[in-house]
């Protein structure tokens, strides 16, 4: 997966990326709620557990996004160095 750094993106691309991230987070949270509701009676759902799960999912997604951004920056630095040595 090729991920560009935010610096390389136009404002429109940044907005599109932001909307995509929001959609993915929403889908994950809905999936988690459905999964919990299927495994428990609706009256027994512990919303504090749900909140913890959603926070954990957001941390994981943020971590993956940060890693992808860092990898993209490093790739661009390596390319720039290689080009300057030519």
C-alpha positions in Angstrom: 0.0 0.0 0.0 1.5 3.3 -1.1 0.7 6.1 1.5 1.7 9.7 0.8 2.6 12.0 3.7 0.0 14.7 4.4 2.5 17.3 3.1 2.3 15.8 -0.4 -1.5 16.0 -0.5 -3.7 18.7 -1.9 -6.4 20.1 0.4 -9.0 18.1 -1.5 -6.9 14.9 -1.1 -6.5 15.6 2.6 -10.3 16.0 3.0 -11.0 12.8 1.0 -8.5 10.9 3.3 -10.1 12.4 6.4 -13.6 11.3 5.2 -12.3 7.8 4.4 -10.7 7.5 7.8 -14.0 8.6 9.5 -16.0 6.1 7.4 -13.6 3.2 8.3 -13.8 4.2 12.0 -17.6 4.3 11.8 -17.8 0.9 10.1 -15.5 -0.6 12.7 -17.5 0.7 15.6 -20.8 -0.5 14.1 -19.2 -3.9 13.5 -18.1 -4.0 17.1 -21.5 -3.1 18.4 -23.2 -5.7 16.3 -20.8 -8.3 17.4 -21.3 -7.5 21.1 -25.1 -7.4 20.7 -25.1 -10.8 19.0 -23.1 -12.3 21.8 -25.0 -10.7 24.7 -28.6 -9.7 25.4 -29.1 -6.0 24.5 -29.9 -5.2 28.1 -26.6 -6.7 29.3 -24.3 -4.6 27.0 -21.7 -2.8 29.2 -21.2 0.5 27.4 -18.0 1.2 29.3 -16.5 -1.9 27.7 -17.8 -0.7 24.3 -16.2 2.7 24.9 -12.9 1.0 25.8 -13.0 -1.1 22.7 -13.7 1.9 20.4 -10.9 3.8 22.0 -8.6 0.8 21.4 -9.6 0.6 17.8 -9.0 4.3 17.3 -5.5 4.0 18.9 -4.7 1.1 16.6 -5.8 2.9 13.5 -3.9 6.1 14.5 -0.8 4.0 15.1 -1.1 2.3 11.7 -1.6 5.7 10.0 1.4 7.1 11.8 3.6 4.2 10.7 2.4 4.5 7.1 3.1 8.2 7.1 6.6 7.7 8.6 7.4 5.0 6.1 6.3 7.3 3.3 8.5 10.1 4.6 11.5 7.7 4.9 10.9 6.5 1.4 10.9 10.0 0.0 14.1 10.8 1.9 15.8 7.7 0.5 14.6 8.6 -3.0 15.8 12.2 -2.6 19.2 11.1 -1.4 19.5 8.6 -4.3 18.6 11.3 -6.8 21.1 13.8 -5.3 23.9 11.2 -5.6 23.3 10.6 -9.3 
